């Protein structure tokens, strides 16, 4: 376990458990959802080398050869990449490296978590190193729905388009204007700066130029605003993602 204790932030990073932030305190408030039995429903973690679901866990390389990805978390689909289920190598303060398993042989992901004055800079960089499989990445912060005081978490989020999901939860490729919450959906055409707000306590604004975001508000214990370089099932939608993503999580007191 790695600890960052910097001014008003106290952060715990578990490199053996997905290099995830298992605890994130700012001004003594805990903003990360604690472990509650499943690998994908707690902490703040990286999604790499893919983000979201891949239909049936099947992915193709540049030559068209098909590979089966593990579908252990959300069968029959592959969910959120290898990062959250892997042990990462610590390579410096707040920095960790993941050597990806088959079929992403040779590829790596580097994560960096840096504390600034009232913000956290989080970045991911993918190096294919000859791997011909598509990659897209994202951040999956589980924000605690309720703190020890103040109001429950509300999101500030607006976009021009939403991907329509099929009955299997996979995007169909069709788009619509955003529907009312609750959401477990992918959006593009983001307007303004997305944020999570706890009335009378804090606001966390997420400054990121990612073209796609997934928003999840169907859980009673947490909410998720997830910037991604491409949407879930990106390859089957004909969408490619970048090999680098960075976000700035800016903390503001509302007391």
C-alpha angles and dihedrals in degrees: 000000000000122000129203114194108178123156105296097356127087112181131178119200120191106203091180090057105051096301084272128161100246094179130022118179125180118179088349095303117122111225101176123085108239124234111287106175105288129080096227102046104067144053128012111291143169122252108214149190083002133013125217126356127334112206110254087344091273121143132172132214125223092277093053097254111148126226131190116231122201113273098190100124101046109010132233088020130065110239133206100334134266097296099084094051097042139087111240128206116242108230101170143333106325091350128114138170131212123199102206122230127228133335087028090055113175096009121120139196123208121199127196126189115185129178117220127179098292100348145068121224112207122185139174128195125189121204113192095196090194098323109138098200121110117256134193128167144198148167123257109195115177103209113201110251092216132028125198089274142008129042129327119268117281124182130229105207136142132172139166098228141030128193113240113235125218124226088271091059093249120125112255094208092249119117136210141171110281114279122218120281147297094085140189092164147121121242138187134185092056115202121207125339116316115230145172116226131196106191114243092003119058151331124214112198118195114214108194134136094213110143094218133046131183116208122197119188102152097097123092094212103042148014127214132210106182122186111202137180089227135005128261113290088016097163093054089049091052093244123133127203136215124254093232134053131174132181134183116214106202118198120208129180117232095184 
